[in-house]
Amino acid sequence: MSGDVVQPSGTGGSRNFNVADFNAVSLRGADNVVVRAGPAFAVTATGDSALLDRLEIRKDGTTLRIGRKGGDWKWNGDKGATITVTLPRLTAADIAGSGDMTVDRAEGDFSGSIAGSGDLRVAELRGGKVDLSIAGSGDLSIGGGMASDLSISIAGSGDVDTSGLKAARGDISIAGSGAVRAMATDTAAISIVGSGGVTLTGGAKCSISKMGSGEATCS
């Protein structure tokens, strides 16, 4: 991972990382991350002490990078540490591997991406442009909120559920067997190559392009 290593404090099953001034969180590996909106920056990790000794957190510009020393994504079959991140505003979140990330709230333009089998869940998003992508089998969901423009791209078998996010415009692309549930109220462009499926609500005027057995419905 790039960036400057953040040295931890604490012993046993808990570590604290003194780091601030970031607005994006990047996870590599099998650990799990909980992101919370709050007025002050804070990063803590809990888990087996031997596992925490191998945890590596770096600050790369405005991105907080979470991984393992030496690039080890999983060690001796461990179940992963839990890293809790508090920050004022999150603009981007990405996962590479099997770890999961949950976010309680995001505001403004936002991008979320998954490469692998990990899951990314955002409870509420009030944004402008929202860009979501999956390469692999991971799932991505946004529980509710509003956005002006929503872009969703899937390459693989992952699923995206943003049916609770009210977007004005949507642009949805699937290459593979993934599925999308979304909402758009103005216009939407849908492209499917393969067996993927799209279910769009909100009454948007849809343009649909398909190649393969995939299905798209707009209502």
N, C-alpha and C positions, 0 to 999 in steps of 0.2 A: 504494500500500500504506500501511496505517496503521502507527503505531509510530515509535520513535526510530531514526534511521539509525545503524548501527555503522560507524565509519570503519576502513578496512583499513590494514594495514601490509604492506610488501613490494613488490617490483617484478618486472618480467618476467612469467614464466608462473606465479607463485605469489602468493597473498595470504593473510594471516592476519587473523582477526576476533576481537577480544577481547570476548567476550560470554558471559554465564553466567546461571544461574537461569531456565531455560526447560525445559518438558517436552513441548512440541508443536512440530512442524515443518510449515510450509506452503510449498509450491512453486508459483510462478506462471511459466509459460513453458516453454522447451525445454531448460533445463539439467537436469543429472542430479545426484541427491543420494544419498549413501551415509551411512546412519545406523548408528552403532556404540554399543553400551553400554560405558561405562567410568566410572571413579571421578571423573574431572575433565572439565569442559567444554572443548571445543575446536572451532573452526570454521576450516577451511582451504578454499581454492579453487585449482584448477589449470586451465590452458587458455591460449588465445591471449591475449597481454597486452592487446590492444585490446578483446577481449571482457570480460576481467576488469575493465577500467576502467568498463564499463557495468553491471557487476553491482551490485546493491543488496541489502543485508541489513539488516533492521530487527528490533528487539525490541519486540513489542507485548504487554505484560503477561507472560504465561508462554509466549508463542508466538514462535518464530523464523520470520520471514518472508523468503523468498528470491525475488528477482525481478530485473528490469532497470530501470535509470533511465528515467524517462519512460514507463514501461509497455510498452517495446518487448520483446515476447516472443521475437522472433528477429531477428537483425541480419545482413544481407548473406549469408544462407544458412548461417550458422554452425552447427556441430554441437553447440554447447552446452558450457558449462564443467562441471567435476565439483566438487561441493562435498561435503566430508567433514565430518560432524557427529558429535561424540562427546558423550554426556551420560549421567548416571547412570540415568535412567528416562524412557522415552517413553510418553506417554498418548494422543497423537493425531498423525495424519499426514494431510495432504491435498494433492492435486495439482489444479491447474487449467491445462490445456494439454497439451503433448505430451512433457514431461519425465518421466523415470522416477525412482522412489525405491526403494531397497532398504534393508531394516532387518534387522539380525542378530538382535535380541531385544527383546521388549517384555513387561512384567509389569503385572498389575493391570487395571483397567478400561481399555479401548482403543477408539478410534474411528479408522476409516480411510475416506477418501472420495476419489473421482476425479470430476472434471468435465472431460471431454475424452478424448484418446486416450492419455494417459500410463499407465504401468503402476506398480503398487505391489506390492512383494513383501516379505513378512515371513517370515524363516526359522523363527523360533520365538516362540510367544506363550503365556504362562501368565497367564491373566487371569480376571476375574470376568465382567463384562458386556462383550461385544464387539459393536460396531456398525459395520457395513461398508456402504458405498453407492457406486453408480456411476451417473453421468448422462453417457452417451456410449458410446464404444467401447473405453475402457481396460479392462485386465484387472487383477484383484486376487487375490493368492494368499497363503495362510499355510501354511508347510511342515509344522508340527507343533506340539504343545502341548495345553493343556487350557483349558476355559472353562466357566463355569456357564451363561451365557445367550449365544446367538449370534443376532444380527439381521442379515439381509442384504437389501438393497434394490437393484434394478437398474431403471433407466429408460433403455432403449436396447439396444445390442448387446454391451455388455461382458460378460465372463465372470468368475465368482468360483470359485476352487478352494480350499476349506478342508477337503478330505477327510482331511487328516492331523491336523486339530484336533479333539480329542474334546470335544464340548460336551454338556452335559446336556439343554438345551432349545434348540430352534431356531425361528426365525420368518423365513420366506423369502418375499419378494415380488418378482415380475418383471412389468414392463410393457414389452413389446417382445420382442426376439429373443435376449436374453441367456441364458446358461446358468450353472447353479450345481451344483457338486459339494461336498457337505458331509457331516458326521457328527453325529448326535445320538442319545443313548442313552435319553432319558426320553420327551419329547413334542416334536412339531414341527407347526407350522402352515405350510402352503404355499399361496400364492396366485399364479396365473399369468393374466395378461391378454395375449394375443398368442400368439406362436409359441415362446416361451422354454421351456427345459427344466430340470428339477431331478432330480438323482440323489442320494438321501439314503441313507446307510448308518448302521449303529450300532444298529438295532433299535428305534428310537423309535416310539411310537404316533403316527400321522400323521393330520392332518385336511387335506384337499386341496380347494381351490376353483379352478376353471378357467373361462376364457372365451376361446375361440379354439382354435387347433391345438396349443397347448403340451402337454407331457407331463411327468408327475412319477412317479417310482418311489421306494418306500421299502423298505428291506430291512435 
